[in-house]
Amino acid sequence: MLFRSASGAGGAPSEDATLRDERAWYGLVALSAIFAIPAALAVLVFVLVVNAGTTLVWTTLPEQLGVPAEAWTVLIPTLAGILVGLVIRFAPGGVGPRPAEGHGLGGDDHSGAAVLPGVIVVAIISLVGGASLGPEAPLVTILGGLAALVATRMGLPAKAKVALSRSEEHTSELQ
């Protein structure tokens, strides 16, 4: 169970505590299902923006500007790297967890919404600029941060916040 039950006689969970735990669990499942719809829309918008930016930067612009492919292949990742560095340096709240910290899968507690704009901007720049292979890691961080923000704004307990914002494999600490 997500939340430990209060023990009755002999260390067994009391019937009232078990019922409360089941209600809390089903409420959390319902909240997760409700959150899934806007989360899916956020993923869709993010992927559409990255795809449009990639087409613009790697197909449309080089054709219109007449820049040789060799020069473009060096220019765009270099500019993207500079832009990422500037965002990391100047974004309010920073840009979220470092990749070595797990992108929300154990090393990051999604402590606030302040990092979300920086994470989104850096993810889009690095994906469009060719410095990253896919959107999975930034999307985990973005969606985990949004889930934590929703849980915080709703005043949910810390364990519910963790359950909403982390993957299933890392919720064992809640049991």
ABEGO torsion letter per residue (X at the ends): XABBBBBBBGGBBBAAAAAAAAAAAAAAAAAAAAAAAAAAAAAAAAAAAAAAAAAAAAAAAAAAAGBBAAAAAAAAAAAAAAAAAAAAAABBGEAEBBAAAGGGAGABAGABAAAAAAAAAAAAAAAAAGABABAAAAAAAAAAAAAAAAAAAAGBBAAAAAAAABBAAAAAAAX
